[in-house]
């Protein structure tokens, strides 16, 4: 008796018989090709969800090749140059599923998970790197606590406050000032490319801050172009805390280093980014909360713009239910390869609403 595996006659597989027609299913592809397929799904959540489909996909999801293809350029080197300290690893182990050993060589999957959780720059704790969850692109943040704030040390005008919804623990709140100026220089490790820079701000619960006319914002890269713009907003154009708004300044370009007239193939560059936000007019102001400066690849902004039409509630649900691959330690606890041979499906941290699709 013939056993049919697909309704399409072009992909029909039969057992036995001379000259039997043999078709190919996607699960028959080599694992390297399956990894290429998973690469085009876009986000870590989409990749991890495919592990529930079949064994072939589950094996491809666990493959380091899959996560090597998902990592943005230069990120593997970024992780290796910023290993977690032993103190931060032990104190944060309970809040994250994986903190790699600083002395070990990071696999691509371990590197992705490390960046997914985010970490500060080893040379400057006010610079933070992480992968943006909805796009998988590298996001670099610079805290206002590492900047120079005019009157920032005077408790009559500014105060330090704990932050919600930020990668940083503290920020600055403007109490009352007739003019302000925030300046700084941050040395970041970034791959060559074009990046957008934006100030991340909010209004205090009791304040209605708006940027008056002639509020100037500048940003530049050492040895690159100087970008200058003006920001003007009304009192209700900025989100109220704990929500955040981002006011874009402009786009900078980080070019690969050149040697003897030829560009070097540099995956990761150390660049100094200078920035300034100031206004000397407009009268007394209060109620502004400053998180810092956010630096994103231009391609990341394009992907984000494609999802603007989605409902805000759906975006919140996606952020709260991101799937992550198991770490090597967790995989061993689940049985690893032995568990797979025993007939148990591999475990992945999947959102509940994804699992419901297969019940």
N, C-alpha and C positions, 0 to 999 in steps of 0.2 A: 504494500500500500504506500502510495506517495504521501509525503508529509509536506505541506505547503507552509512556508514561513512568511510569505508576503503576498498580497493580493495582486501586485503589479507583476505581469508575466515576465517583464524584463529583469526582475529581481527575485525570481522564483528559485528555490533550492529544493532539490529532490534527493532522497537517499536511495542508493542502489541503481542498477540498470546501466547498460552501456550507453555512453554519450549523454548521460544525464546533464541537464542544464544546471549550472552552478552560478548563483548570484552572489553579490557582495553587500554585506550590511555595514553600517558605519562602525559597528563594534568589531568588525574584522580588520579594521585599519591598524597599522602599527601604532604603538603608544605615542611615538614622537608626532605623528600626524594628528592624533586625538588632542595632544597638547596644543597644537596649532589651532585646532577648532575651538578649544576652550579659551584660547587667547582672545578670540574675537567676540566673546560674550560681554566683555567690558569691565565688569566689577567683580570683586571677590565674592560677593553674595551670589551672583549668577553662577560663578564657577563652582562654588561649594554645593549649590543646590543640585547640580548635575550628578553629584556623587550618589544620590538616592535612586538614580535611574537604573544602573546595572553595575556589575563588577568592573567592566572595562573602563567606564567613566570614573568609578571610584578610585581605581588604580592611577588613572591619568591625573585626577585631582591631587593625589598624594605625591605625584612626581615633582621633583625639583625643577624639571624643565618647564612645567606649567607656570610656576611662580617666577622663574627666571625671565620668561616672556612677559609676565605681568609687571615686573619691576620697571619703573622709569629709568632712563639712562643715568648712570653714575650713582644710583642708590645703593648698590652693593658695596661700593667703596665708601660711601657715606656712612653706612652702618659699621663697617670695619674700623673706620677712623673715629667713631664715637661710641665705643662699647660702654655698657652701663657699669657703674662702679659697684663694688661688692655690697656697699651699704644700701644703695638704691635698689639693687636686685633683691636683697633680703626683705627690705621694708615694703616693696611693692609687689612681692610675689603673690600675695593674697588677692590683689586687685586686678591682676593680669594673668592670662593663661600661659604666657611664655616670656621669660627674660633670659636671653642667651648668656652662656658663660663667657666673660670677657677674654679668656685665654683660648677659647676654641674658635675654629674657623666656621663662619656662619654659612649654612646652606641657603639656597635661594628662598626656600619656604620659610626658614627661620628669620631670614632678613626681612621678608615681606611682613611677617607677623610683628617683628620688632618695630618697623616703620608704621605699621597699622596702629599700634599702641601710641607711638610718638615718643620722642626723647629730646632733651636739650643738647645743644652743642657742648662738647666736652671742654672747649676753651672759653665759652661764654654762655652762662646759664640763662641769659636774657634772649637767646636765639633758640627757637624750637622748630623741629622738623617732624612732619607726619604725612601720611597718605590721606588725601581727602576721600571720604568714604563713597561718595556718589560717582566720582570720576576715576579714582585710583591714581591721580596725579600728585606730585610732591607739592606740599604747601609749607612755606617758611614764614614764621611769625617772629616779630621783634617786640619785646615787651617795653611799655612806656617806662618801667622801672629802671631800664638801662639807658634812658634818655635824659637830656638836660631840660628841665621844666622851669621856666622863669617863675620865681616866687614859690617853687615847689617845696621848699623847706620851711615855708611860713604857714603855720596851721590856720591862719586867718583866711588864706586864699585857696590852699589845696590840702587834701588829706589822702593818705593811703587807705584803700579799702580792699577787703577780700572780694574776689570775683566769682560769679557763676557763669557757666556756659563759655568758659575760656580755657585755653591750654595753660594759662598762667594763674598763679594763686592770687596775685595782687595787681591792682591798678591804681589809677589816680582819679579823684573826683574834684571838680572845680567848685569851690564854695562861693567865691565872689571875687571878681577881678575886672578891671576896666580894659586891660589888654593882656594878651598871653602870647607865649612863644615856646614851642617844643622843638628841640633840635637833637640830632644824634648821628652817629656813624656806627653801622653794624657790619662786621666781617662775617660773611656767610659762605658756605660751601654749596655751590650750585652748578649744574651742568650748563654748557653754552645754550643760549636760546633767548627768546623774548618773554618778558615777564610784566605783568600788571602789578602796580603798587596801590594799595588802598589803606586809608586810616579806618580802624575799627573802633566805633564810638557808640555811646548810648546816652540816653537822658536819665537823670536820677528820678526816682518815683515822685519827688516833690518839685522837680524843676521842669522848665519848658525851654531848653536851650536850643537856639538856632544860630547858624553861622551868619553874621552880618556880611554885607558886601565888602569886597576888598580883603577877604580872608585868603591868604596866599599859601599855597602848598608847593613845595619843590622836592625833587628827588633826582639823584644822579649817581652814576657808577664811576669809580675812579678811572680816569682815562677815557670815559665815554661822554655821551651827550648830557646836557643839563635840561631837565624837564621842569617847566614852570606852569602852574595853573591856578585858577581862582575858584573858590568854593563859596556858594551862597545857598542857604537853606532856610526854610521857615521853621517855626517852633515845633511843628508836628511832622516834619520830614525825617526826623531821626527817631528810631525805635526807642521805646521806653524800656528801661532795665527791668528784667534780665535779658530782654531781646537786644540784638545788636544790629547796627547798620554799618555798611562799608562805603566810604566816600572815596571814589577812585581819583588818583592823582595823575597817572599817566602810565606809559609803557616804556620800559628800559630794555636794552639789549646787552647781553653778555656774550662777547665774541671769544672764540677760541684763541689761545695765545699763538703768536707767530714767531717763528725762528728762521732767520735767513730768508725772509720773504715768503715762507710757506707756513700755512696753519698747521699747528700740531693737533693730533687727535687726542684731545683732553676730555675725558669723561666728566671730571669734576674740577671746578676752579674755585679758588679762594678769592672772593671779591669784596671790596669795601663799598657799601651803599650809604650815601649821605642823604639825609632828609630833613625837612623843616616845615612846620605848620605854625603860622603866626597871624595876628591881627592887632593893629595898634589903634583901631577906631571902633566905634559902635557903642560906647558907653559900658556900664557895668553889666556883667554877665555872671550866671551861675547855673549849676545843674548839669554840667557835662561830665561824663565818665569816659575815660580813655583807657582802652585795652592796649593798643599798639598799632604797628604797621604789619600788613599781611602782603606777602609776595607770592604770586601764583603764575604758573606758565600760561601763556596766552591760549594754548590749546585747551587747557583746563577751563578757562572762562567760556570758550566756545561750547564745550560740552555742557556746562552749567546752563547756558542760555537756551539749550535745546529742551531743558526740562522745566522752564519757567511756567509752562501751562499746566503743570501737575498741581493737584490740590495740596495745600499746605499740610493738611492732616495726613495724607499719604506719605509726604516727605518725612514727617515726624516718625511715622510708623517704620519706614525703611531704616531710618537712622537708629531706631531702638532695637531693630531685629536683624542686624548684620550678621551674616554667617561667617565663621572663621574656621580654617582647617585646624585639626588637632596638632598640638606640638608633638615632637618626637617622644617626650616623656609620657604624654597622655596616650599616645598611640600604643606604647608598650603596655600601659595599664589596661587598655581595651583588648589586648591580645595580639596586636600587631599582625604579622603574617600568619602566625599560628591560628589566631582567631578567624582569619580569612579562610584558611584551609578547613577549619572546623565548620564552616557554613554560616557563620554569623556575618551579618552586614556590617561594614565598617562604620564607626561612629563619627559624626560630624556635628558641630554646633550649629544647628539650623533653627531659623525662626519657627515658632509654632504654626503660623499660618501656612508655611511651606510644607511642613509635615502633614498637615491636614489634607493636602492635595492627593496624598497617596494612601489615605485611610479608606 
